[in-house]
Amino acid sequence: MTDRVEFALFLVFLLMLIGGVLDVGRALAYYAVLNDAVQEGAAYGAVFPYDTQGVQARALENAGGFLDPDVVHLEIRFIGRDCAGDGIEVRATMEVPMLFPLTSMLIPGGKIPITAATTQTIVHPPCPW
């Protein structure tokens, strides 16, 4: 009888561990895609800083359909002016929902917030002096 109780307790712990590893792995995969997307968007913005809609589109296109545009929040910020020599920062945030009920009980709200940001130096157009 005690073997069954021990097995039941161990099984719950094992399922929580496996679910947590899978959910964290999913969150890391989303972070990798989000990080690549903001880098691509910033690279586009370094050449075309006035095309902010193009920066957003380029970032989401680079994700290859992996990111839902309704869930990802993109911010574009200029460091200095929007011309050559100054910078452009692209920041993306999203929340990844947990799939396993046992692990979602451990995370407040059942979602892991993810943020990725990068800065590039604007190369075009030249600044008017």
DSSP file (Angstrom, degrees, kcal/mol; ACC not computed):
  #  RESIDUE AA STRUCTURE BP1 BP2  ACC     N-H-->O    O-->H-N    N-H-->O    O-->H-N    TCO  KAPPA ALPHA  PHI   PSI    X-CA   Y-CA   Z-CA
    1    1 A M     >        0   0    0      0, 0.0     4,-1.5     0, 0.0     3,-0.3   0.000 360.0 360.0 360.0 -41.5    0.0    0.0    0.0
    2    2 A T  H  >  +     0   0    0      1,-0.2     4,-2.6     2,-0.2     5,-0.2   0.805 360.0  61.9 -69.1 -26.6    2.8    2.5    0.8
    3    3 A D  H  > S+     0   0    0      1,-0.2     4,-2.4     2,-0.2    -1,-0.2   0.891 103.3  49.4 -63.9 -37.6    4.4    1.7   -2.5
    4    4 A R  H  > S+     0   0    0     -3,-0.3     4,-2.5     2,-0.2    -1,-0.2   0.896 111.3  48.5 -68.1 -40.0    1.4    3.0   -4.3
    5    5 A V  H  X S+     0   0    0     -4,-1.5     4,-2.4     2,-0.2     5,-0.2   0.925 112.8  47.8 -66.1 -44.4    1.3    6.2   -2.2
    6    6 A E  H  X S+     0   0    0     -4,-2.6     4,-2.6     1,-0.2    -2,-0.2   0.913 112.7  49.2 -62.3 -42.3    5.0    6.8   -2.8
    7    7 A F  H  X S+     0   0    0     -4,-2.4     4,-2.8     2,-0.2    -2,-0.2   0.907 109.9  51.2 -64.0 -41.2    4.6    6.1   -6.5
    8    8 A A  H  X S+     0   0    0     -4,-2.5     4,-1.9     2,-0.2    -2,-0.2   0.916 112.9  45.2 -63.2 -43.0    1.6    8.6   -6.7
    9    9 A L  H  X S+     0   0    0     -4,-2.4     4,-2.0     2,-0.2    -2,-0.2   0.911 115.0  47.8 -66.2 -42.1    3.7   11.3   -5.0
   10   10 A F  H  X S+     0   0    0     -4,-2.6     4,-2.8    -5,-0.2    -2,-0.2   0.890 109.2  54.0 -65.6 -39.2    6.7   10.6   -7.2
   11   11 A L  H  X S+     0   0    0     -4,-2.8     4,-2.6     2,-0.2     5,-0.2   0.896 107.6  49.9 -63.5 -41.0    4.5   10.6  -10.3
   12   12 A V  H  X S+     0   0    0     -4,-1.9     4,-2.1     2,-0.2    -1,-0.2   0.933 113.4  46.3 -62.9 -44.9    3.1   14.1   -9.5
   13   13 A F  H  X S+     0   0    0     -4,-2.0     4,-2.2     2,-0.2    -2,-0.2   0.911 113.1  49.7 -62.5 -42.9    6.6   15.4   -8.9
   14   14 A L  H  X S+     0   0    0     -4,-2.8     4,-2.6     1,-0.2     5,-0.2   0.903 110.5  49.2 -64.8 -42.2    7.9   13.8  -12.1
   15   15 A L  H  X S+     0   0    0     -4,-2.6     4,-2.6     2,-0.2    -1,-0.2   0.885 111.0  50.2 -65.3 -38.3    5.0   15.2  -14.2
   16   16 A M  H  X S+     0   0    0     -4,-2.1     4,-2.4    -5,-0.2    -2,-0.2   0.904 112.0  48.5 -64.8 -40.1    5.6   18.7  -12.8
   17   17 A L  H  X S+     0   0    0     -4,-2.2     4,-2.3     2,-0.2    -2,-0.2   0.934 113.9  44.6 -65.7 -46.7    9.2   18.5  -13.6
   18   18 A I  H  X S+     0   0    0     -4,-2.6     4,-2.3     2,-0.2    -2,-0.2   0.922 114.9  48.7 -64.5 -44.5    8.6   17.3  -17.2
   19   19 A G  H  X S+     0   0    0     -4,-2.6     4,-2.5    -5,-0.2    81,-0.2   0.894 111.6  50.1 -62.5 -40.2    5.9   19.9  -17.7
   20   20 A G  H  X S+     0   0    0     -4,-2.4     4,-2.5    -5,-0.2     5,-0.2   0.903 110.2  49.5 -65.3 -41.4    8.2   22.6  -16.4
   21   21 A V  H  X S+     0   0    0     -4,-2.3     4,-2.2     2,-0.2    -2,-0.2   0.914 113.2  47.0 -64.2 -42.4   11.1   21.6  -18.6
   22   22 A L  H  X S+     0   0    0     -4,-2.3     4,-2.2     2,-0.2    -2,-0.2   0.909 113.6  47.5 -66.6 -41.9    8.8   21.6  -21.7
   23   23 A D  H  X S+     0   0    0     -4,-2.5     4,-2.2     2,-0.2    -2,-0.2   0.909 113.6  46.8 -67.3 -41.3    7.2   25.0  -20.9
   24   24 A V  H  X S+     0   0    0     -4,-2.5     4,-2.4     2,-0.2    -1,-0.2   0.884 110.8  53.7 -67.5 -37.0   10.6   26.6  -20.2
   25   25 A G  H  X S+     0   0    0     -4,-2.2     4,-2.0    -5,-0.2    -2,-0.2   0.903 108.5  49.2 -62.2 -41.2   12.0   25.1  -23.4
   26   26 A R  H  X S+     0   0    0     -4,-2.2     4,-2.4     2,-0.2    -2,-0.2   0.914 110.1  51.3 -62.2 -42.6    9.0   26.6  -25.3
   27   27 A A  H  X S+     0   0    0     -4,-2.2     4,-2.3     1,-0.2    -2,-0.2   0.894 109.5  49.9 -63.5 -39.6    9.7   30.0  -23.7
   28   28 A L  H  X S+     0   0    0     -4,-2.4     4,-2.3     2,-0.2    -1,-0.2   0.876 109.3  51.7 -66.5 -36.4   13.4   29.8  -24.7
   29   29 A A  H  X S+     0   0    0     -4,-2.0     4,-2.1     2,-0.2    -2,-0.2   0.920 110.4  48.4 -65.1 -42.8   12.4   28.9  -28.3
   30   30 A Y  H  X S+     0   0    0     -4,-2.4     4,-2.7     1,-0.2    -2,-0.2   0.895 110.3  52.6 -63.4 -38.8   10.1   31.9  -28.4
   31   31 A Y  H  X S+     0   0    0     -4,-2.3     4,-2.8     2,-0.2    -2,-0.2   0.917 107.9  50.6 -63.0 -42.7   12.9   34.1  -27.0
   32   32 A A  H  X S+     0   0    0     -4,-2.3     4,-2.1     2,-0.2    -1,-0.2   0.918 114.0  44.0 -61.6 -43.7   15.3   32.9  -29.7
   33   33 A V  H  X S+     0   0    0     -4,-2.1     4,-2.2     2,-0.2    -2,-0.2   0.905 114.4  49.8 -67.7 -41.3   12.8   33.7  -32.4
   34   34 A L  H  X S+     0   0    0     -4,-2.7     4,-2.2     2,-0.2    -2,-0.2   0.895 110.2  50.7 -64.4 -40.6   11.9   37.1  -30.8
   35   35 A N  H  X S+     0   0    0     -4,-2.8     4,-1.8     1,-0.2    -2,-0.2   0.912 111.2  47.6 -64.7 -43.4   15.6   38.0  -30.5
   36   36 A D  H  X S+     0   0    0     -4,-2.1     4,-2.2    -5,-0.2    -1,-0.2   0.886 110.3  54.1 -63.0 -38.2   16.3   37.2  -34.2
   37   37 A A  H  X S+     0   0    0     -4,-2.2     4,-2.4     1,-0.2    -2,-0.2   0.920 108.9  46.0 -64.7 -44.4   13.2   39.2  -35.2
   38   38 A V  H  X S+     0   0    0     -4,-2.2     4,-2.4     1,-0.2    -1,-0.2   0.860 111.5  53.2 -69.5 -32.2   14.2   42.4  -33.4
   39   39 A Q  H  X S+     0   0    0     -4,-1.8     4,-2.1     2,-0.2    -1,-0.2   0.918 111.1  46.0 -65.8 -41.8   17.8   42.1  -34.8
   40   40 A E  H  X S+     0   0    0     -4,-2.2     4,-2.1     2,-0.2    -2,-0.2   0.908 113.1  49.9 -66.2 -41.5   16.4   41.8  -38.3
   41   41 A G  H  X S+     0   0    0     -4,-2.4     4,-2.4     1,-0.2    -2,-0.2   0.896 111.5  48.2 -63.5 -40.3   14.0   44.7  -37.7
   42   42 A A  H  X S+     0   0    0     -4,-2.4     4,-1.6     2,-0.2    -1,-0.2   0.867 108.9  53.5 -69.1 -35.6   16.8   46.9  -36.4
   43   43 A A  H  X S+     0   0    0     -4,-2.1     4,-0.7     2,-0.2    -2,-0.2   0.905 111.6  45.6 -64.8 -40.2   19.1   46.0  -39.3
   44   44 A Y  H >X S+     0   0    0     -4,-2.1     4,-2.6     1,-0.2     3,-0.9   0.912 111.9  52.2 -66.1 -42.1   16.3   47.1  -41.7
   45   45 A G  H 3< S+     0   0    0     -4,-2.4    -2,-0.2     1,-0.2    -1,-0.2   0.745  98.7  64.8 -67.3 -23.7   15.8   50.3  -39.6
   46   46 A A  H 3< S+     0   0    0     -4,-1.6    77,-2.6     1,-0.2    78,-1.4   0.789 114.6  31.3 -68.8 -26.3   19.5   51.1  -39.8
   47   47 A V  H << S+     0   0    0     -3,-0.9    -2,-0.2    -4,-0.7    -1,-0.2   0.786 134.0  29.3 -97.9 -35.9   19.1   51.6  -43.5
   48   48 A F    ><  +     0   0    0     -4,-2.6     3,-1.2    -5,-0.1    -1,-0.2  -0.623  67.2 161.8-123.7  71.3   15.5   52.8  -43.7
   49   49 A P  T 3  S+     0   0    0      0, 0.0    -1,-0.1     0, 0.0    -4,-0.1   0.749  72.7  57.9 -67.5 -22.8   14.9   54.6  -40.4
   50   50 A Y  T 3  S+     0   0    0      1,-0.2     2,-1.3     2,-0.1     3,-0.2   0.663  88.8  78.7 -80.5 -14.3   11.8   56.5  -41.6
   51   51 A D    <>  +     0   0    0     -3,-1.2     4,-1.8     1,-0.2    -1,-0.2  -0.595  50.0 158.5 -95.4  73.4   10.0   53.3  -42.5
   52   52 A T  H  > S+     0   0    0     -2,-1.3     4,-2.1     1,-0.2    -1,-0.2   0.853  75.4  53.0 -68.2 -33.4    8.8   52.3  -39.0
   53   53 A Q  H  > S+     0   0    0     -3,-0.2     4,-2.5     1,-0.2    -1,-0.2   0.876 108.4  51.5 -67.3 -34.9    6.0   50.1  -40.5
   54   54 A G  H  > S+     0   0    0      2,-0.2     4,-2.7     1,-0.2    -2,-0.2   0.858 106.8  53.6 -67.1 -35.5    8.6   48.4  -42.6
   55   55 A V  H  X S+     0   0    0     -4,-1.8     4,-2.1     2,-0.2    -2,-0.2   0.931 111.8  45.1 -63.3 -45.3   10.7   47.7  -39.5
   56   56 A Q  H  X S+     0   0    0     -4,-2.1     4,-2.2     2,-0.2     5,-0.2   0.925 114.7  47.6 -64.4 -44.3    7.8   46.1  -37.8
   57   57 A A  H  X S+     0   0    0     -4,-2.5     4,-2.6     1,-0.2    -2,-0.2   0.911 111.8  50.4 -63.9 -41.7    6.8   44.1  -40.9
   58   58 A R  H  X S+     0   0    0     -4,-2.7     4,-1.9     1,-0.2    -1,-0.2   0.893 110.2  50.3 -64.1 -39.9   10.4   43.0  -41.5
   59   59 A A  H  X S+     0   0    0     -4,-2.1     4,-0.7     1,-0.2    -1,-0.2   0.928 114.5  42.7 -65.1 -44.6   10.7   41.8  -37.9
   60   60 A L  H  <>S+     0   0    0     -4,-2.2     5,-0.7     1,-0.2     3,-0.4   0.846 111.9  54.4 -73.4 -32.6    7.5   39.8  -38.0
   61   61 A E  H ><5S+     0   0    0     -4,-2.6     3,-1.7     1,-0.2    -1,-0.2   0.879 102.3  58.6 -64.6 -36.7    8.3   38.4  -41.4
   62   62 A N  H 3<5S+     0   0    0     -4,-1.9    -1,-0.2     1,-0.3    -2,-0.2   0.764  93.6  66.7 -65.1 -24.0   11.7   37.1  -40.1
   63   63 A A  T ><5S-     0   0    0     -4,-0.7     3,-1.5    -3,-0.4    -1,-0.3   0.625 100.6-136.2 -73.6 -11.2    9.9   35.1  -37.5
   64   64 A G  T < 5 -     0   0    0     -3,-1.7    -3,-0.1    -4,-0.3    -2,-0.1   0.827  64.9 -53.6  64.0  33.5    8.5   32.9  -40.3
   65   65 A G  T 3 <S+     0   0    0     -5,-0.7    -1,-0.3     2,-0.1    -4,-0.1   0.489 114.1 113.9  80.5   1.8    4.9   32.8  -38.9
   66   66 A F    <   +     0   0    0     -3,-1.5     2,-0.4    -6,-0.2    -2,-0.1   0.811  68.6  59.9 -74.4 -30.2    6.2   31.5  -35.5
   67   67 A L  S    S-     0   0    0     -7,-0.3    -2,-0.1   -34,-0.1    -4,-0.1  -0.837  81.5-133.2-104.3 136.8    5.1   34.7  -33.8
   68   68 A D    >>  -     0   0    0     -2,-0.4     4,-1.8     1,-0.1     3,-1.7  -0.771  10.6-146.5 -85.1 119.9    1.5   36.0  -33.7
   69   69 A P  T 34 S+     0   0    0      0, 0.0    -1,-0.1     0, 0.0    -9,-0.0   0.759  98.3  59.3 -60.4 -23.4    1.5   39.7  -34.6
   70   70 A D  T 34 S+     0   0    0      1,-0.2    -2,-0.0     3,-0.1    -3,-0.0   0.722 110.8  40.8 -75.6 -20.0   -1.5   40.2  -32.2
   71   71 A V  T <4 S+     0   0    0     -3,-1.7     2,-0.4    23,-0.0    24,-0.2   0.752 100.1  79.7 -97.7 -30.1    0.6   38.9  -29.2
   72   72 A V     <  -     0   0    0     -4,-1.8     2,-0.6    22,-0.1    22,-0.2  -0.666  63.0-157.1 -86.8 131.4    3.9   40.6  -29.9
   73   73 A H  E     -A   93   0A   0     20,-2.8    20,-2.1    -2,-0.4     2,-0.4  -0.941  11.7-164.5-108.9 116.1    4.3   44.2  -29.0
   74   74 A L  E     -A   92   0A   0     -2,-0.6     2,-0.4    18,-0.2    18,-0.2  -0.841   5.4-170.3-104.1 135.8    7.1   46.0  -31.0
   75   75 A E  E     -A   91   0A   0     16,-3.0    16,-2.5    -2,-0.4     2,-0.5  -0.981   4.8-162.9-122.8 137.6    8.6   49.4  -30.0
   76   76 A I  E     +A   90   0A   0     -2,-0.4     2,-0.4    14,-0.2    14,-0.2  -0.984  14.6 175.3-120.7 126.0   10.9   51.4  -32.2
   77   77 A R  E     -A   89   0A   0     12,-2.7    12,-3.6    -2,-0.5     2,-0.4  -0.992  22.4-138.2-134.7 137.2   13.0   54.2  -30.5
   78   78 A F  E     -A   88   0A   0     -2,-0.4     2,-0.8    10,-0.2    10,-0.3  -0.774   8.0-146.9 -94.5 138.4   15.6   56.4  -31.9
   79   79 A I  E    S-A   87   0A   0      8,-2.8     8,-2.3    -2,-0.4     2,-0.4  -0.897  78.6 -24.6-102.9 104.6   18.8   57.2  -29.9
   80   80 A G  S    S-     0   0    0     -2,-0.8     2,-0.1     6,-0.2    -2,-0.1  -0.782 123.5 -14.1  89.5-138.6   19.6   60.7  -30.9
   81   81 A R        -     0   0    0     -2,-0.4     2,-0.7     2,-0.1    -2,-0.2  -0.443  69.4-107.4 -93.7 171.6   18.3   61.8  -34.2
   82   82 A D  S    S+     0   0    0     -2,-0.1     2,-0.3    -4,-0.1    -2,-0.1  -0.347  87.9  86.0 -96.3  53.3   16.9   59.5  -37.0
   83   83 A C  S >  S-     0   0    0     -2,-0.7     3,-1.8     1,-0.1    39,-0.3  -0.881  88.7 -49.4-144.3 175.6   19.9   59.9  -39.3
   84   84 A A  T 3  S+     0   0    0     41,-3.2    43,-0.3    -2,-0.3    39,-0.2  -0.095 118.0  25.3 -54.6 137.8   23.3   58.4  -39.9
   85   85 A G  T 3  S+     0   0    0     37,-2.7    -1,-0.2     1,-0.4     2,-0.1   0.060 104.5  88.1  97.8 -23.4   25.6   58.0  -36.9
   86   86 A D  S <  S-     0   0    0     -3,-1.8    36,-3.3    36,-0.1    -1,-0.4  -0.324  76.0-105.4 -95.4-175.1   22.8   57.8  -34.3
   87   87 A G  E     -AB  79 121A   0     -8,-2.3    -8,-2.8    34,-0.3     2,-0.4  -0.731  13.8-153.7-119.3 162.4   21.0   54.6  -33.2
   88   88 A I  E     -AB  78 120A   0     32,-2.6    32,-2.4    -2,-0.3     2,-0.5  -1.000  13.7-160.1-129.1 132.0   17.7   52.8  -33.5
   89   89 A E  E     -AB  77 119A   0    -12,-3.6   -12,-2.7    -2,-0.4     2,-0.5  -0.948   2.6-166.4-114.6 131.4   16.5   50.4  -30.9
   90   90 A V  E     -AB  76 118A   0     28,-2.3    28,-1.9    -2,-0.5     2,-0.4  -0.979  10.2-177.8-117.2 125.7   13.9   47.8  -31.6
   91   91 A R  E     -AB  75 117A   0    -16,-2.5   -16,-3.0    -2,-0.5     2,-0.4  -0.978   4.5-171.2-126.5 134.5   12.3   46.1  -28.5
   92   92 A A  E     -AB  74 116A   0     24,-3.0    24,-2.5    -2,-0.4     2,-0.4  -0.981   2.6-176.1-127.5 138.2    9.7   43.3  -28.6
   93   93 A T  E     +AB  73 115A   0    -20,-2.1   -20,-2.8    -2,-0.4     2,-0.3  -0.967  11.2 153.6-130.9 148.9    7.7   41.9  -25.7
   94   94 A M  E     - B   0 114A   0     20,-2.2    20,-3.2    -2,-0.4     2,-0.4  -0.967  34.8-121.7-160.2 168.8    5.2   39.1  -25.4
   95   95 A E  E     - B   0 113A   0     -2,-0.3    -2,-0.0    18,-0.2    20,-0.0  -0.986  16.7-150.0-122.1 130.1    3.8   36.6  -22.9
   96   96 A V  E     - B   0 112A   0     16,-2.7    16,-2.7    -2,-0.4     2,-0.2  -0.878  18.7-136.5 -99.1 118.0    4.1   32.8  -23.5
   97   97 A P  E     - B   0 111A   0      0, 0.0    14,-0.2     0, 0.0     2,-0.2  -0.486  19.9-115.9 -74.8 144.1    1.2   30.9  -21.9
   98   98 A M        -     0   0    0     12,-2.8   -78,-0.1    -2,-0.2     6,-0.0  -0.541  18.4-159.8 -75.8 142.5    2.1   27.7  -20.0
   99   99 A L  S    S+     0   0    0     -2,-0.2    -1,-0.1   -80,-0.2   -80,-0.0   0.814  71.2  70.8 -90.5 -35.9    0.6   24.5  -21.5
  100  100 A F  S  > S-     0   0    0    -81,-0.2     4,-2.1     1,-0.1     3,-0.3  -0.725  71.4-146.0 -91.8 128.2    0.8   22.2  -18.5
  101  101 A P  H  > S+     0   0    0      0, 0.0     4,-1.0     0, 0.0    -1,-0.1   0.845  96.9  54.9 -61.3 -35.0   -1.7   23.0  -15.7
  102  102 A L  H  4 S+     0   0    0      1,-0.2     4,-0.5     2,-0.2     3,-0.2   0.898 112.4  41.8 -68.9 -38.0    0.7   21.9  -12.9
  103  103 A T  H >> S+     0   0    0     -3,-0.3     4,-1.1     1,-0.2     3,-0.9   0.819 107.4  61.0 -77.6 -29.5    3.4   24.3  -14.0
  104  104 A S  H 3< S+     0   0    0     -4,-2.1     6,-0.4     1,-0.3    -1,-0.2   0.749  96.9  61.6 -68.8 -20.2    1.0   27.2  -14.7
  105  105 A M  T 3< S+     0   0    0     -4,-1.0    -1,-0.3    -3,-0.2    -2,-0.2   0.783 103.2  50.2 -72.1 -25.6    0.1   27.1  -11.0
  106  106 A L  T <4 S+     0   0    0     -3,-0.9    -2,-0.2    -4,-0.5    -1,-0.2   0.754 102.0  67.8 -83.5 -25.2    3.7   27.9  -10.1
  107  107 A I  S >< S-     0   0    0     -4,-1.1     3,-1.9     1,-0.0     2,-0.2  -0.843  94.4-114.0 -97.2 126.1    4.0   30.9  -12.5
  108  108 A P  G >  S+     0   0    0      0, 0.0     3,-0.8     0, 0.0    -3,-0.1  -0.399 101.2   4.8 -60.6 126.8    1.8   33.9  -11.6
  109  109 A G  G 3  S-     0   0    0      1,-0.2     3,-0.1    -2,-0.2    -4,-0.1   0.318 111.0 -97.9  81.2  -8.6   -0.9   34.4  -14.3
  110  110 A G  G <  S+     0   0    0     -3,-1.9   -12,-2.8    -6,-0.4     2,-0.3   0.698  95.3 102.6  71.2  19.1    0.2   31.2  -16.0
  111  111 A K  E <   -B   97   0A   0     -3,-0.8    -1,-0.2   -14,-0.2   -16,-0.0  -0.991  63.1-141.2-136.6 143.7    2.4   33.2  -18.5
  112  112 A I  E     -B   96   0A   0    -16,-2.7   -16,-2.7    -2,-0.3     2,-0.3  -0.914  22.8-137.5-102.3 118.7    6.1   33.8  -18.9
  113  113 A P  E     -B   95   0A   0      0, 0.0     2,-0.4     0, 0.0   -18,-0.2  -0.580  21.5-167.8 -76.1 136.9    6.9   37.4  -20.0
  114  114 A I  E     -B   94   0A   0    -20,-3.2   -20,-2.2    -2,-0.3     2,-0.4  -0.986   7.8-177.4-128.1 135.2    9.7   37.6  -22.7
  115  115 A T  E     +B   93   0A   0     -2,-0.4     2,-0.4   -22,-0.2   -22,-0.2  -0.998   2.6 178.7-132.3 135.6   11.5   40.7  -23.8
  116  116 A A  E     +B   92   0A   0    -24,-2.5   -24,-3.0    -2,-0.4     2,-0.3  -0.999   8.1 171.4-134.3 138.7   14.1   41.0  -26.5
  117  117 A A  E     +B   91   0A   0     -2,-0.4     2,-0.3   -26,-0.2   -26,-0.2  -0.992   6.9 177.9-146.0 151.0   15.8   44.3  -27.6
  118  118 A T  E     -B   90   0A   0    -28,-1.9   -28,-2.3    -2,-0.3     2,-0.4  -0.986  15.5-145.0-150.3 156.5   18.7   45.3  -29.9
  119  119 A T  E     -B   89   0A   0     -2,-0.3     2,-0.3   -30,-0.2   -30,-0.2  -0.979  14.8-176.2-126.0 136.6   20.3   48.5  -31.0
  120  120 A Q  E     -B   88   0A   0    -32,-2.4   -32,-2.6    -2,-0.4     2,-0.5  -0.925  29.4-113.8-127.0 153.7   21.9   49.3  -34.4
  121  121 A T  E     -B   87   0A   0     -2,-0.3     2,-0.3   -34,-0.2   -34,-0.3  -0.765  34.6-119.4 -86.9 130.1   23.7   52.3  -35.7
  122  122 A I        +     0   0    0    -36,-3.3   -37,-2.7    -2,-0.5   -75,-0.2  -0.525  31.1 180.0 -71.1 130.4   21.8   54.1  -38.5
  123  123 A V        +     0   0    0    -77,-2.6   -76,-0.2     1,-0.3    -1,-0.1   0.567  50.6  74.8-108.1 -14.0   23.8   54.2  -41.7
  124  124 A H  S    S+     0   0    0    -78,-1.4    -1,-0.3     1,-0.2   -39,-0.0  -0.981  76.5  29.8-153.3 140.6   21.5   56.0  -44.0
  125  125 A P  S    S-     0   0    0      0, 0.0   -41,-3.2     0, 0.0    -1,-0.2   0.632  81.4-120.5 -84.7 162.8   20.4   58.9  -44.6
  126  126 A P        -     0   0    0      0, 0.0   -41,-0.1     0, 0.0    -2,-0.1  -0.346  31.5-104.0 -67.5 149.8   23.2   61.3  -43.7
  127  127 A C        -     0   0    0    -43,-0.3     2,-0.5   -44,-0.1   -44,-0.0  -0.528  30.7-120.0 -73.5 136.4   22.4   63.9  -41.0
  128  128 A P              0   0    0      0, 0.0    -1,-0.1     0, 0.0   -45,-0.0  -0.656 360.0 360.0 -74.6 127.5   21.8   67.4  -42.3
  129  129 A W              0   0    0     -2,-0.5    -2,-0.0    -3,-0.0     0, 0.0   0.420 360.0 360.0 -99.3 360.0   24.4   69.7  -40.7
